[in-house]
Amino acid sequence: MRHRGISGAAALVAATLALTACASGSDEGTAPPAGSSAAPSVKEPVAITYDGGIFVLDGEALKVAHNVTLPGFNRVNPAGNDTGVFVSTESGFQVLDAAAGKMTDVSYPGAKPGHVVRHGDRTILFTDGTGEVHSFDPEKLTDGKPEGRTYKTAQPHHGVAVELADGTLVVTLGTEESRSGAIALDKDGKEIARSEECPGVHGEAVAQGEVVGLGCNDGVLLFKNGAFVKVKSDRAYSRIGNQAGSEASPVLLGDYKIEPDAELENPGQFALIDTTTNSLKVVPMPEGVSYSFRSLGRGPKGEGLILGTDGKLHVIDPVSGKLTTSWPVVGAWKEPMEWQEPRPALFVRGDDAYVTEPATKKVHRLDLTTGTVAGSVTLDATPNEISGTLSAH
């Protein structure tokens, strides 16, 4: 997810910078044909971008298994199955078979590919430059491009969409200049709910009970029980642009920024949104500690996780808001001015938290059951984004 809301010409410039990746080129050739019997060669793949390519690590052994050359600035997200990772390229979304270390021919063309959402048995893509939404069963990606649901927003914008188990599609409203809220469509495409009470709408997370949260410049917009509910903060400006949800918790974890004119805000607090009581709690970080948009995650029991600038992974009780423990992982760091620049980043899968450390070119695996670093690997290039395979179930 992008780290701050931008509009107008600035958005176009940033989007162009963000998507300078090229879909061609791999030092390991092309993927085997769909349906090939070639066995996956990597266990629990983790994808790490760097300037010019993607390292694929074996998540268990924590060793580099593949190096896929891919020029430019690349973005990665789980595809929703146990082999694939979506890569954002300048021409659209393309699937990397991370297990085999090959770029596949499965792609969703379109300018400015944006958010990738996984929920239930669906993966949902939102292409900012066209306003196109694609929703499909990610398990079928291994057989080629799956058939799925498509939708196109009234106007292209930096948006996001979520499809629920009953076929309800929640999708943002906006233009290239501004974003105002969201609509909900039933399985047949009929609009069933609308809200334009979410200025600057950005990002999504799904809480226990399939409650969808969308970040706003003044709180959060929830979709629950077939209707939108606004949860306002106590401040006129309080941007929640990135959230993390868990099926194990009714509480969403969000960032919380309060400086509308800041070129770079180092947030000293975060938000917990209780989707049961429709309430928002602001919790301070430890003194002098901030975080970035790549710092948020959720643990296996629904606990909140924030990778702080003190180099520690802070564990939060989502109900009380208390920081229950803080585990050292990397050295202290500062967030760079440009959101595309490397900074420590967090990827959580099950009981493991993978953390990049650009300053040392390392990636660490933290055992969330013990709080200990279970392994580390040094890369040949500076790591930037981190993701990996993540099955829908």
C-alpha positions as CSV (number, residue, x, y, z in Angstrom):
1,M,0.0,0.0,0.0
2,R,1.2,3.4,-0.7
3,H,2.3,5.4,2.2
4,R,0.4,8.7,1.9
5,G,-2.5,10.1,0.0
6,I,-1.6,12.3,-2.9
7,S,-3.7,14.0,-5.5
8,G,-3.7,15.7,-8.9
9,A,-0.4,16.0,-10.8
10,A,1.6,14.8,-7.7
11,A,-0.3,11.5,-7.8
12,L,0.5,11.0,-11.5
13,V,4.1,11.7,-10.9
14,A,4.3,9.3,-7.9
15,A,2.4,6.6,-9.7
16,T,4.8,6.8,-12.7
17,L,7.8,6.6,-10.3
18,A,6.2,3.6,-8.6
19,L,5.6,1.6,-11.7
20,T,8.8,1.8,-13.7
21,A,9.2,-1.9,-13.5
22,C,9.3,-3.9,-16.7
23,A,7.6,-7.3,-17.1
24,S,10.3,-8.8,-19.3
25,G,13.5,-10.4,-18.3
26,S,14.4,-13.3,-15.9
27,D,17.8,-14.8,-15.5
28,E,16.0,-18.1,-15.1
29,G,14.0,-18.1,-18.3
30,T,10.2,-18.4,-18.5
31,A,7.8,-20.4,-16.4
32,P,6.7,-23.9,-17.4
33,P,3.3,-24.1,-19.2
34,A,0.2,-24.0,-17.1
35,G,-0.6,-27.4,-15.6
36,S,3.1,-28.5,-15.9
37,S,4.1,-31.3,-13.6
38,A,7.3,-29.5,-12.5
39,A,7.4,-29.7,-8.7
40,P,7.9,-26.5,-6.7
41,S,11.5,-26.2,-5.7
42,V,11.1,-23.7,-2.8
43,K,9.3,-24.2,0.5
44,E,7.2,-21.3,1.8
45,P,8.6,-18.8,-0.8
46,V,9.3,-15.2,0.3
47,A,9.8,-12.5,-2.4
48,I,12.2,-9.6,-1.8
49,T,12.5,-6.8,-4.3
50,Y,15.6,-4.9,-5.0
51,D,16.6,-2.4,-7.7
52,G,16.6,-4.6,-10.8
53,G,14.9,-7.7,-9.7
54,I,13.4,-10.0,-7.1
55,F,15.1,-12.5,-4.8
56,V,13.0,-15.6,-3.9
57,L,14.0,-17.1,-0.5
58,D,13.1,-20.5,0.8
59,G,11.1,-19.3,3.8
60,E,12.0,-22.4,5.9
61,A,15.8,-22.5,5.2
62,L,16.0,-18.7,4.8
63,K,18.3,-19.1,1.8
64,V,18.2,-17.4,-1.6
65,A,16.6,-19.9,-4.0
66,H,16.1,-17.8,-7.1
67,N,17.1,-14.4,-8.5
68,V,14.6,-13.1,-11.0
69,T,15.9,-10.1,-12.9
70,L,13.3,-7.4,-13.5
71,P,14.4,-3.9,-14.2
72,G,13.0,-0.9,-12.3
73,F,11.0,-0.4,-9.2
74,N,8.9,-3.5,-8.5
75,R,6.0,-4.1,-6.1
76,V,4.9,-7.5,-4.8
77,N,1.9,-8.9,-3.1
78,P,0.7,-12.5,-2.3
79,A,-1.3,-13.9,-5.1
80,G,-3.4,-16.0,-2.7
81,N,-2.1,-19.5,-3.3
82,D,1.0,-21.4,-2.2
83,T,3.2,-20.7,-5.2
84,G,2.3,-17.3,-6.6
85,V,3.2,-13.6,-6.0
86,F,1.7,-10.7,-8.0
87,V,4.2,-8.3,-9.3
88,S,3.2,-4.8,-10.3
89,T,4.8,-3.8,-13.6
90,E,4.4,-0.7,-15.8
91,S,2.1,-2.6,-18.0
92,G,-0.1,-4.3,-15.3
93,F,-0.1,-7.1,-12.8
94,Q,1.9,-10.2,-13.6
95,V,2.2,-13.5,-11.7
96,L,5.6,-14.7,-10.4
97,D,5.7,-18.4,-9.8
98,A,7.8,-17.9,-6.7
99,A,8.2,-21.6,-6.0
100,A,9.8,-22.1,-9.4
101,G,11.4,-18.7,-9.6
102,K,9.8,-17.9,-13.0
103,M,7.7,-15.1,-14.3
104,T,4.5,-16.6,-15.8
105,D,2.4,-15.4,-18.7
106,V,-0.6,-14.8,-16.4
107,S,-1.1,-11.0,-16.5
108,Y,-3.8,-8.4,-16.0
109,P,-2.8,-5.5,-18.3
110,G,-3.6,-1.9,-17.3
111,A,-1.8,1.3,-16.3
112,K,-0.9,1.9,-12.7
113,P,-1.7,-1.5,-11.1
114,G,-2.5,-0.8,-7.4
115,H,-3.9,-2.7,-4.5
116,V,-4.0,-6.5,-4.3
117,V,-6.5,-7.8,-1.7
118,R,-6.9,-11.4,-0.5
119,H,-10.1,-12.4,1.3
120,G,-11.7,-15.8,1.8
121,D,-11.3,-17.7,-1.5
122,R,-10.9,-14.6,-3.6
123,T,-8.0,-12.4,-4.8
124,I,-9.1,-8.9,-6.0
125,L,-7.0,-6.6,-8.1
126,F,-7.6,-2.9,-8.6
127,T,-5.9,-1.1,-11.6
128,D,-5.7,2.6,-10.8
129,G,-5.2,3.8,-14.3
130,T,-8.3,2.1,-15.7
131,G,-10.6,1.6,-12.6
132,E,-10.8,-2.1,-13.5
133,V,-11.5,-4.6,-10.7
134,H,-10.7,-8.3,-11.2
135,S,-11.8,-10.9,-8.7
136,F,-11.1,-14.6,-9.0
137,D,-10.2,-17.8,-7.2
138,P,-6.4,-17.7,-6.7
139,E,-6.0,-21.5,-6.5
140,K,-6.8,-21.6,-10.3
141,L,-3.9,-19.4,-11.2
142,T,-1.7,-22.4,-11.5
143,D,-3.8,-23.5,-14.5
144,G,-3.5,-20.2,-16.3
145,K,-5.5,-17.0,-16.1
146,P,-8.7,-17.9,-14.2
147,E,-12.2,-16.8,-15.1
148,G,-13.5,-14.3,-12.6
149,R,-15.7,-11.3,-11.9
150,T,-14.9,-7.9,-13.4
151,Y,-16.1,-4.4,-12.6
152,K,-15.1,-1.0,-13.8
153,T,-15.4,2.1,-11.6
154,A,-17.1,5.3,-13.0
155,Q,-13.7,7.0,-13.0
156,P,-10.1,5.7,-12.7
157,H,-8.5,6.5,-9.3
158,H,-6.2,5.1,-6.7
159,G,-8.6,2.7,-5.2
160,V,-9.3,-0.7,-3.7
161,A,-12.0,-3.4,-3.8
162,V,-13.0,-6.4,-1.6
163,E,-15.4,-9.2,-2.4
164,L,-17.2,-10.9,0.5
165,A,-18.3,-14.5,0.8
166,D,-21.9,-13.7,-0.4
167,G,-20.6,-12.0,-3.5
168,T,-20.9,-8.4,-2.2
169,L,-18.3,-6.2,-3.8
170,V,-17.1,-3.2,-1.8
171,V,-15.3,-0.7,-4.0
172,T,-14.0,2.8,-3.6
173,L,-15.3,6.0,-5.2
174,G,-13.0,8.7,-6.6
175,T,-11.3,10.4,-9.5
176,E,-7.6,11.1,-10.2
177,E,-8.0,14.3,-8.2
178,S,-10.0,13.2,-5.1
179,R,-11.5,10.2,-3.4
180,S,-14.7,10.4,-1.4
181,G,-16.0,7.0,-0.2
182,A,-17.3,3.6,-1.4
183,I,-20.2,1.7,-2.8
184,A,-21.3,-1.9,-2.3
185,L,-22.7,-4.0,-5.1
186,D,-24.5,-7.3,-4.7
187,K,-23.4,-10.5,-6.6
188,D,-25.4,-9.3,-9.6
189,G,-23.8,-5.9,-9.8
190,K,-26.7,-3.9,-8.3
191,E,-25.7,-1.1,-6.0
192,I,-27.0,-1.8,-2.4
193,A,-25.2,0.8,-0.3
194,R,-23.2,4.0,-0.8
195,S,-21.2,6.4,1.4
196,E,-19.3,9.5,0.5
197,E,-18.3,10.2,4.0
198,C,-14.7,9.1,3.6
199,P,-12.5,11.8,2.3
200,G,-9.2,10.6,0.9
201,V,-10.3,6.9,1.1
202,H,-7.3,4.6,1.0
203,G,-6.5,1.1,1.9
204,E,-8.6,-1.7,3.3
205,A,-8.6,-4.4,6.0
206,V,-11.2,-7.1,6.9
207,A,-11.9,-7.8,10.5
208,Q,-13.6,-10.8,12.1
209,G,-17.1,-11.3,10.8
210,E,-16.3,-9.9,7.4
211,V,-16.4,-6.3,8.5
212,V,-14.5,-4.2,5.9
213,G,-12.6,-1.1,7.0
214,L,-11.5,1.7,4.7
215,G,-9.2,4.4,5.8
216,C,-10.2,8.1,5.6
217,N,-8.7,11.5,6.4
218,D,-10.9,11.7,9.4
219,G,-11.4,8.2,10.7
220,V,-12.6,4.9,9.1
221,L,-15.5,3.8,7.0
222,L,-16.8,0.4,7.9
223,F,-19.1,-1.9,5.8
224,K,-21.0,-4.3,8.1
225,N,-24.4,-6.0,8.0
226,G,-25.0,-4.7,4.5
227,A,-24.5,-1.0,5.3
228,F,-21.7,1.6,5.7
229,V,-20.9,3.0,9.1
230,K,-18.6,6.0,9.7
231,V,-16.3,5.9,12.6
232,K,-15.0,9.4,13.1
233,S,-11.9,10.4,15.1
234,D,-11.8,13.3,17.5
235,R,-9.6,15.3,15.2
236,A,-10.5,17.2,12.0
237,Y,-7.5,15.6,10.3
238,S,-6.5,12.1,11.3
239,R,-5.5,10.1,8.3
240,I,-5.7,6.3,8.5
241,G,-4.3,5.2,5.2
242,N,-3.0,1.7,6.0
243,Q,-4.7,-1.0,8.0
244,A,-4.1,-4.6,9.0
245,G,-7.0,-7.0,9.9
246,S,-7.3,-10.5,11.2
247,E,-10.1,-13.1,11.1
248,A,-9.2,-13.7,14.8
249,S,-10.1,-10.2,15.9
250,P,-12.9,-7.7,15.5
251,V,-10.4,-4.9,16.0
252,L,-8.5,-3.3,13.0
253,L,-5.0,-1.9,13.4
254,G,-4.3,1.3,11.5
255,D,-1.7,4.0,11.2
256,Y,-2.7,7.5,12.4
257,K,-1.3,10.7,11.0
258,I,-2.3,14.2,12.2
259,E,-0.1,16.6,10.2
260,P,-2.0,17.4,6.9
261,D,0.9,19.5,5.5
262,A,3.8,17.4,6.6
263,E,6.2,16.4,3.8
264,L,7.0,13.4,5.9
265,E,5.2,12.6,9.1
266,N,6.8,10.3,11.6
267,P,3.7,9.1,13.4
268,G,4.0,8.7,17.1
269,Q,0.7,6.9,17.6
270,F,-1.5,4.3,15.9
271,A,-5.2,3.5,15.8
272,L,-7.3,0.6,16.9
273,I,-10.8,0.4,15.4
274,D,-13.3,-1.8,17.2
275,T,-15.7,-2.9,14.5
276,T,-18.1,-4.3,17.2
277,T,-18.6,-1.0,19.0
278,N,-17.8,1.3,16.0
279,S,-15.2,3.1,18.1
280,L,-11.7,4.3,17.5
281,K,-8.8,4.3,20.0
282,V,-5.6,6.2,19.5
283,V,-2.6,4.6,21.2
284,P,0.9,6.2,21.6
285,M,4.0,4.5,20.5
286,P,6.9,4.2,22.9
287,E,8.6,7.6,23.4
288,G,10.6,8.6,20.3
289,V,9.5,5.6,18.3
290,S,7.8,5.9,14.9
291,Y,7.0,3.5,12.1
292,S,6.3,3.4,8.3
293,F,3.5,2.1,6.0
294,R,5.4,-1.1,5.7
295,S,5.4,-1.7,9.5
296,L,1.9,-3.0,10.2
297,G,1.0,-6.7,10.6
298,R,-1.1,-9.1,12.6
299,G,0.0,-12.2,14.4
300,P,-1.6,-15.7,14.4
301,K,-3.9,-14.9,17.3
302,G,-4.9,-11.5,16.0
303,E,-2.3,-9.5,18.0
304,G,-1.2,-6.3,16.4
305,L,2.4,-6.0,15.2
306,I,4.3,-2.8,14.5
307,L,7.9,-2.6,13.3
308,G,9.2,0.5,15.1
309,T,12.1,2.8,14.1
310,D,13.8,1.5,17.3
311,G,14.3,-1.8,15.4
312,K,11.9,-3.7,17.6
313,L,8.7,-5.5,16.7
314,H,6.1,-4.2,19.1
315,V,3.3,-6.6,20.0
316,I,-0.1,-5.0,20.8
317,D,-3.2,-6.4,22.6
318,P,-5.9,-5.2,20.2
319,V,-8.6,-5.1,22.9
320,S,-6.7,-3.2,25.6
321,G,-4.3,-1.3,23.3
322,K,-1.4,-2.2,25.5
323,L,2.0,-3.0,24.1
324,T,2.6,-6.4,25.6
325,T,6.2,-6.9,24.5
326,S,8.8,-5.6,22.2
327,W,11.3,-7.9,20.4
328,P,14.6,-6.6,18.9
329,V,15.0,-7.5,15.3
330,V,17.0,-4.9,13.3
331,G,19.0,-1.8,14.1
332,A,17.4,1.6,14.6
333,W,16.4,3.3,11.4
334,K,14.8,6.4,10.0
335,E,12.0,6.6,7.4
336,P,13.3,8.0,4.0
337,M,11.6,11.0,2.4
338,E,10.6,9.1,-0.7
339,W,8.1,6.2,-0.1
340,Q,9.7,4.1,-2.8
341,E,13.1,4.1,-1.0
342,P,14.0,1.0,1.1
343,R,13.3,0.9,4.8
344,P,12.8,-2.1,7.1
345,A,9.6,-3.9,6.0
346,L,7.4,-6.5,7.6
347,F,5.8,-9.6,6.1
348,V,3.8,-12.0,8.4
349,R,2.8,-15.5,7.7
350,G,1.5,-17.8,10.4
351,D,4.0,-17.9,13.3
352,D,6.7,-16.2,11.3
353,A,7.5,-12.5,10.8
354,Y,10.0,-11.8,8.0
355,V,11.8,-8.4,8.4
356,T,14.1,-6.7,5.9
357,E,17.1,-4.7,7.1
358,P,18.3,-2.5,4.1
359,A,21.3,-1.1,6.1
360,T,22.9,-4.5,6.3
361,K,21.3,-6.1,3.2
362,K,19.8,-8.8,5.6
363,V,16.4,-10.5,6.0
364,H,15.5,-11.9,9.3
365,R,12.9,-14.5,10.4
366,L,11.4,-13.9,13.8
367,D,9.5,-16.7,15.6
368,L,6.3,-15.1,16.9
369,T,5.8,-17.8,19.5
370,T,9.1,-17.1,21.2
371,G,10.2,-13.6,20.0
372,T,13.6,-14.9,18.9
373,V,15.3,-14.4,15.6
374,A,15.3,-17.9,14.1
375,G,17.5,-17.1,11.2
376,S,19.0,-14.4,8.9
377,V,20.3,-14.2,5.4
378,T,22.5,-11.6,3.7
379,L,21.5,-10.6,0.1
380,D,23.7,-9.4,-2.7
381,A,21.6,-6.2,-3.1
382,T,19.6,-3.9,-0.8
383,P,16.2,-5.3,-0.1
384,N,13.1,-3.1,-0.5
385,E,9.6,-4.6,-0.5
386,I,8.9,-8.0,1.0
387,S,6.0,-10.4,0.4
388,G,5.5,-14.1,-0.2
389,T,3.0,-16.8,-0.9
390,L,-0.1,-16.7,1.3
391,S,-2.9,-19.1,0.7
392,A,-6.5,-17.9,1.0
393,H,-7.2,-20.4,3.7
